[in-house]
């Protein structure tokens, strides 16, 4: 579809807008956004420890805490 790249960019910009409006201690913080000719760069908090999904898969039970 010829509109696919544009639709993808619009969806990404909507996600960025949501992230800018979100402020919660348990949600990663978006600090800055830079747009280059071919890429959009997001400056976010650094969280070590890997992907949350991988942790959930490795340990079957997770408490809400």
N, CA, C and O atoms as a GROMACS GRO file, in nm:
protein
  260
    1UNK      N    1   0.084  -0.118   0.000
    1UNK     CA    2   0.000   0.000   0.000
    1UNK      C    3   0.088   0.124   0.000
    1UNK      O    4   0.184   0.130   0.077
    2UNK      N    5   0.059   0.222  -0.084
    2UNK     CA    6   0.143   0.341  -0.094
    2UNK      C    7   0.134   0.430   0.029
    2UNK      O    8   0.227   0.506   0.055
    3UNK      N    9   0.025   0.423   0.105
    3UNK     CA   10   0.010   0.506   0.224
    3UNK      C   11   0.072   0.444   0.349
    3UNK      O   12   0.075   0.508   0.454
    4UNK      N   13   0.122   0.321   0.339
    4UNK     CA   14   0.173   0.250   0.457
    4UNK      C   15   0.283   0.327   0.531
    4UNK      O   16   0.274   0.339   0.653
    5UNK      N   17   0.388   0.380   0.463
    5UNK     CA   18   0.489   0.454   0.538
    5UNK      C   19   0.432   0.576   0.611
    5UNK      O   20   0.474   0.605   0.724
    6UNK      N   21   0.339   0.645   0.549
    6UNK     CA   22   0.278   0.761   0.613
    6UNK      C   23   0.193   0.719   0.732
    6UNK      O   24   0.196   0.785   0.836
    7UNK      N   25   0.116   0.610   0.718
    7UNK     CA   26   0.033   0.560   0.828
    7UNK      C   27   0.119   0.515   0.944
    7UNK      O   28   0.083   0.535   1.060
    8UNK      N   29   0.233   0.453   0.914
    8UNK     CA   30   0.325   0.410   1.019
    8UNK      C   31   0.380   0.529   1.095
    8UNK      O   32   0.390   0.526   1.218
    9UNK      N   33   0.417   0.635   1.022
    9UNK     CA   34   0.470   0.755   1.087
    9UNK      C   35   0.363   0.822   1.173
    9UNK      O   36   0.393   0.868   1.283
   10UNK      N   37   0.242   0.829   1.124
   10UNK     CA   38   0.132   0.888   1.201
   10UNK      C   39   0.110   0.809   1.329
   10UNK      O   40   0.090   0.868   1.436
   11UNK      N   41   0.112   0.676   1.320
   11UNK     CA   42   0.094   0.592   1.439
   11UNK      C   43   0.208   0.616   1.538
   11UNK      O   44   0.184   0.623   1.659
   12UNK      N   45   0.331   0.627   1.489
   12UNK     CA   46   0.445   0.653   1.576
   12UNK      C   47   0.433   0.789   1.643
   12UNK      O   48   0.459   0.802   1.763
   13UNK      N   49   0.393   0.891   1.569
   13UNK     CA   50   0.376   1.025   1.627
   13UNK      C   51   0.265   1.026   1.731
   13UNK      O   52   0.274   1.098   1.830
   14UNK      N   53   0.159   0.948   1.710
   14UNK     CA   54   0.053   0.936   1.811
   14UNK      C   55   0.107   0.871   1.938
   14UNK      O   56   0.075   0.914   2.049
   15UNK      N   57   0.189   0.767   1.922
   15UNK     CA   58   0.250   0.700   2.037
   15UNK      C   59   0.341   0.795   2.113
   15UNK      O   60   0.341   0.797   2.236
   16UNK      N   61   0.419   0.875   2.041
   16UNK     CA   62   0.507   0.974   2.103
   16UNK      C   63   0.424   1.076   2.182
   16UNK      O   64   0.460   1.113   2.294
   17UNK      N   65   0.313   1.119   2.124
   17UNK     CA   66   0.225   1.215   2.193
   17UNK      C   67   0.172   1.156   2.324
   17UNK      O   68   0.167   1.226   2.425
   18UNK      N   69   0.133   1.030   2.322
   18UNK     CA   70   0.084   0.964   2.443
   18UNK      C   71   0.196   0.955   2.546
   18UNK      O   72   0.175   0.982   2.664
   19UNK      N   73   0.316   0.918   2.502
   19UNK     CA   74   0.430   0.905   2.594
   19UNK      C   75   0.465   1.039   2.658
   19UNK      O   76   0.503   1.043   2.775
   20UNK      N   77   0.454   1.147   2.583
   20UNK     CA   78   0.482   1.282   2.638
   20UNK      C   79   0.383   1.319   2.748
   20UNK      O   80   0.419   1.387   2.843
   21UNK      N   81   0.259   1.274   2.733
   21UNK     CA   82   0.154   1.309   2.829
   21UNK      C   83   0.154   1.218   2.952
   21UNK      O   84   0.087   1.249   3.050
   22UNK      N   85   0.226   1.108   2.946
   22UNK     CA   86   0.225   1.010   3.054
   22UNK      C   87   0.331   1.042   3.158
   22UNK      O   88   0.448   1.063   3.125
   23UNK      N   89   0.289   1.045   3.282
   23UNK     CA   90   0.382   1.068   3.392
   23UNK      C   91   0.344   0.977   3.508
   23UNK      O   92   0.245   1.002   3.578
   24UNK      N   93   0.424   0.872   3.530
   24UNK     CA   94   0.398   0.776   3.636
   24UNK      C   95   0.531   0.712   3.673
   24UNK      O   96   0.612   0.683   3.585
   25UNK      N   97   0.554   0.688   3.803
   25UNK     CA   98   0.685   0.633   3.844
   25UNK      C   99   0.714   0.494   3.789
   25UNK      O  100   0.830   0.453   3.786
   26UNK      N  101   0.613   0.420   3.746
   26UNK     CA  102   0.635   0.284   3.694
   26UNK      C  103   0.632   0.275   3.542
   26UNK      O  104   0.630   0.166   3.485
   27UNK      N  105   0.632   0.390   3.475
   27UNK     CA  106   0.631   0.394   3.329
   27UNK      C  107   0.754   0.470   3.283
   27UNK      O  108   0.784   0.578   3.334
   28UNK      N  109   0.826   0.412   3.186
   28UNK     CA  110   0.947   0.474   3.135
   28UNK      C  111   0.917   0.615   3.084
   28UNK      O  112   0.811   0.639   3.026
   29UNK      N  113   1.010   0.707   3.106
   29UNK     CA  114   0.990   0.848   3.072
   29UNK      C  115   1.054   0.881   2.937
   29UNK      O  116   1.170   0.845   2.912
   30UNK      N  117   0.980   0.949   2.852
   30UNK     CA  118   1.031   1.001   2.726
   30UNK      C  119   1.080   1.142   2.752
   30UNK      O  120   1.003   1.228   2.795
   31UNK      N  121   1.209   1.168   2.725
   31UNK     CA  122   1.268   1.299   2.753
   31UNK      C  123   1.274   1.389   2.630
   31UNK      O  124   1.239   1.507   2.638
   32UNK      N  125   1.318   1.337   2.519
   32UNK     CA  126   1.334   1.417   2.397
   32UNK      C  127   1.304   1.332   2.274
   32UNK      O  128   1.312   1.210   2.278
   33UNK      N  129   1.270   1.398   2.165
   33UNK     CA  130   1.249   1.333   2.036
   33UNK      C  131   1.323   1.414   1.931
   33UNK      O  132   1.307   1.535   1.921
   34UNK      N  133   1.405   1.345   1.852
   34UNK     CA  134   1.477   1.408   1.742
   34UNK      C  135   1.440   1.336   1.613
   34UNK      O  136   1.435   1.213   1.609
   35UNK      N  137   1.414   1.412   1.509
   35UNK     CA  138   1.378   1.352   1.381
   35UNK      C  139   1.487   1.382   1.279
   35UNK      O  140   1.515   1.499   1.250
   36UNK      N  141   1.547   1.278   1.225
   36UNK     CA  142   1.645   1.291   1.119
   36UNK      C  143   1.577   1.270   0.985
   36UNK      O  144   1.454   1.261   0.977
   37UNK      N  145   1.656   1.262   0.880
   37UNK     CA  146   1.600   1.245   0.746
   37UNK      C  147   1.531   1.109   0.733
   37UNK      O  148   1.428   1.099   0.667
   38UNK      N  149   1.588   1.006   0.794
   38UNK     CA  150   1.534   0.870   0.778
   38UNK      C  151   1.489   0.805   0.909
   38UNK      O  152   1.424   0.700   0.905
   39UNK      N  153   1.521   0.865   1.024
   39UNK     CA  154   1.492   0.801   1.152
   39UNK      C  155   1.434   0.902   1.251
   39UNK      O  156   1.454   1.023   1.238
   40UNK      N  157   1.363   0.850   1.348
   40UNK     CA  158   1.316   0.929   1.462
   40UNK      C  159   1.386   0.871   1.584
   40UNK      O  160   1.379   0.750   1.608
   41UNK      N  161   1.453   0.956   1.661
   41UNK     CA  162   1.529   0.912   1.777
   41UNK      C  163   1.455   0.953   1.903
   41UNK      O  164   1.416   1.069   1.919
   42UNK      N  165   1.437   0.857   1.993
   42UNK     CA  166   1.369   0.881   2.120
   42UNK      C  167   1.472   0.873   2.232
   42UNK      O  168   1.543   0.773   2.245
   43UNK      N  169   1.478   0.977   2.315
   43UNK     CA  170   1.566   0.977   2.431
   43UNK      C  171   1.480   0.942   2.551
   43UNK      O  172   1.391   1.017   2.591
   44UNK      N  173   1.508   0.824   2.608
   44UNK     CA  174   1.426   0.771   2.716
   44UNK      C  175   1.515   0.729   2.833
   44UNK      O  176   1.637   0.724   2.820
   45UNK      N  177   1.452   0.698   2.946
   45UNK     CA  178   1.526   0.645   3.060
   45UNK      C  179   1.595   0.515   3.021
   45UNK      O  180   1.545   0.439   2.939
   46UNK      N  181   1.711   0.491   3.082
   46UNK     CA  182   1.781   0.364   3.064
   46UNK      C  183   1.736   0.269   3.174
   46UNK      O  184   1.751   0.299   3.293
   47UNK      N  185   1.681   0.157   3.135
   47UNK     CA  186   1.639   0.055   3.230
   47UNK      C  187   1.716  -0.071   3.201
   47UNK      O  188   1.710  -0.126   3.091
   48UNK      N  189   1.790  -0.118   3.299
   48UNK     CA  190   1.869  -0.238   3.283
   48UNK      C  191   1.789  -0.359   3.327
   48UNK      O  192   1.695  -0.347   3.406
   49UNK      N  193   1.826  -0.475   3.278
   49UNK     CA  194   1.759  -0.597   3.322
   49UNK      C  195   1.690  -0.672   3.211
   49UNK      O  196   1.637  -0.780   3.235
   50UNK      N  197   1.690  -0.619   3.090
   50UNK     CA  198   1.630  -0.691   2.978
   50UNK      C  199   1.483  -0.660   2.959
   50UNK      O  200   1.427  -0.570   3.022
   51UNK      N  201   1.425  -0.735   2.870
   51UNK     CA  202   1.285  -0.716   2.834
   51UNK      C  203   1.192  -0.773   2.941
   51UNK      O  204   1.217  -0.881   2.995
   52UNK      N  205   1.086  -0.701   2.972
   52UNK     CA  206   0.988  -0.747   3.070
   52UNK      C  207   0.926  -0.879   3.026
   52UNK      O  208   0.906  -0.968   3.108
   53UNK      N  209   0.894  -0.892   2.898
   53UNK     CA  210   0.832  -1.015   2.848
   53UNK      C  211   0.921  -1.136   2.875
   53UNK      O  212   0.872  -1.241   2.917
   54UNK      N  213   1.051  -1.123   2.852
   54UNK     CA  214   1.144  -1.234   2.875
   54UNK      C  215   1.146  -1.273   3.022
   54UNK      O  216   1.153  -1.392   3.055
   55UNK      N  217   1.141  -1.176   3.111
   55UNK     CA  218   1.138  -1.203   3.254
   55UNK      C  219   1.010  -1.277   3.292
   55UNK      O  220   1.013  -1.371   3.372
   56UNK      N  221   0.898  -1.235   3.235
   56UNK     CA  222   0.770  -1.300   3.264
   56UNK      C  223   0.773  -1.445   3.216
   56UNK      O  224   0.724  -1.534   3.286
   57UNK      N  225   0.829  -1.469   3.100
   57UNK     CA  226   0.835  -1.605   3.046
   57UNK      C  227   0.925  -1.693   3.132
   57UNK      O  228   0.891  -1.809   3.157
   58UNK      N  229   1.039  -1.641   3.178
   58UNK     CA  230   1.133  -1.719   3.260
   58UNK      C  231   1.076  -1.754   3.396
   58UNK      O  232   1.094  -1.866   3.444
   59UNK      N  233   1.007  -1.659   3.458
   59UNK     CA  234   0.947  -1.682   3.589
   59UNK      C  235   0.796  -1.679   3.572
   59UNK      O  236   0.737  -1.574   3.549
   60UNK      N  237   0.735  -1.793   3.583
   60UNK     CA  238   0.593  -1.807   3.550
   60UNK      C  239   0.502  -1.715   3.632
   60UNK      O  240   0.403  -1.664   3.579
   61UNK      N  241   0.534  -1.693   3.758
   61UNK     CA  242   0.446  -1.611   3.843
   61UNK      C  243   0.510  -1.476   3.871
   61UNK      O  244   0.627  -1.467   3.908
   62UNK      N  245   0.430  -1.372   3.854
   62UNK     CA  246   0.473  -1.236   3.884
   62UNK      C  247   0.367  -1.172   3.972
   62UNK      O  248   0.248  -1.175   3.940
   63UNK      N  249   0.411  -1.114   4.083
   63UNK     CA  250   0.313  -1.041   4.166
   63UNK      C  251   0.296  -0.901   4.109
   63UNK      O  252   0.381  -0.853   4.033
   64UNK      N  253   0.188  -0.836   4.144
   64UNK     CA  254   0.166  -0.698   4.098
   64UNK      C  255   0.270  -0.604   4.155
   64UNK      O  256   0.305  -0.504   4.091
   65UNK      N  257   0.320  -0.634   4.274
   65UNK     CA  258   0.421  -0.548   4.336
   65UNK      C  259   0.547  -0.550   4.252
   65UNK      O  260   0.645  -0.484   4.287
   0.00000   0.00000   0.00000
